[in-house]
Amino acid sequence: MATLARPAGPFVLGTFAARGGGPFPGLAARDRVLDLRRTLDWAPSGTRAVLERWAETLPLLHTLADDDTLDWLPIDDLHVHAPVEPRQIFQSGANYRQHVIDLEVAHRSPDDPRTVEEARAEIAAVMDRRAAEDLPYVFIGLPSTIAGPYDDVALPSWAKKPDWELELAAVIAKSAYRVSVDEALEYVAGYTIANDLTDRATVFRPDMPAIGTDWLRCKNAPGFTPLGPFIVPAESVSDPGDLRVTLKLNGETMQDESTKDMLFGVARLVSYISQTSRLLPGDLVLTGSPAGNGIHWGRLLRDGDVMEGSITGLGMQRTRCVEEKS
């Protein structure tokens, strides 16, 4: 499973487990994995511990990746967990221009007098204004939503319109508070893949229209954020603003867009979040999902569906949907 798509760079970081064993932080290079608990003299308890000492550890990881004398394990013999357990998840909404236009058109009121073309033009103007005003839209997710990149995804019985949202996720390397856009990327250790599942039926609260969206209910079911397979160091990703985000459902391509379509790039999002909150090592910054969600296609997730998500240079995750028994 772990070798479905080769990530960029000489090595990646992740969380693995041998048969019958517990998870461990691992360095993966050339289809093999090194248990960092047994290799680093300070024995990190998990990937987050590695990230907490990222600046001093990164050069050592380069050296280890080339050392054939160490006790390497075949990656195909290991279970691949989510690469990190974040303390905080920051999620960017409405960050892909085409995606927002598609969603707004799909959710138009039945008595909306505008044609589809008129609606798209008006929404596009709103997107351009948002970008000019430089105000990203960010909300908070729960760490309990994190699942592995090859785990089954349980669809809750109450989720009537479960949808996919494949996203580029930035992984934070060091504490960031009130950092500038110019320095923001210095706080990013690397990148991974997140599928930020959403139940479209519970996004809005009809009983409380003045309050609006209900992110707790629509996005935070257990396992609703398959993550990974790996953290690819930022130095191996030449431009996070020019990566291909692709999701296939049962082999059919549904999302296939470049991160160039983002209104706000990684640096802007990290900086914006840090003006209010303190980002911590291992935290995730999800950058939003491009066009091609199920609500656009009129085809939502159901029992037995298989999602394959890939982003340029970050590998691939493959998850199967299983209807949760009530």
Buried (B, 14 or more C-beta within 10 A) or exposed (E): BBEBBEBBBEBBBBBBBBEEEEBBBBBBBEEBBBBBBEBBEEEBEBBBBBBBBBEEBBEBBBEBBEEEEBEBBEBEEBBBBBBBBBBBBBBBBBBBBBBBBBBBBEEEEEEEEBEEEEBBEEBBEEBEEBBEEEEBBBBBBBBEBBBBBBBEBBBBEEBEBBBBBBBBBBBBBBBBEEBEBEEBBBBBBBBBBBBBBBBBBBBBBEEEEEEEBBBEBBBBBBBBBBBBBBBBBBEBBEEBBEBBBBBBBEEEEBBBBBBBBBBBBBBBBBBBBBEEBEBBBBBBBBBBBBBBBBBBBEBBBEEEBEBBBBBBBBBBBBBEBBBBEE
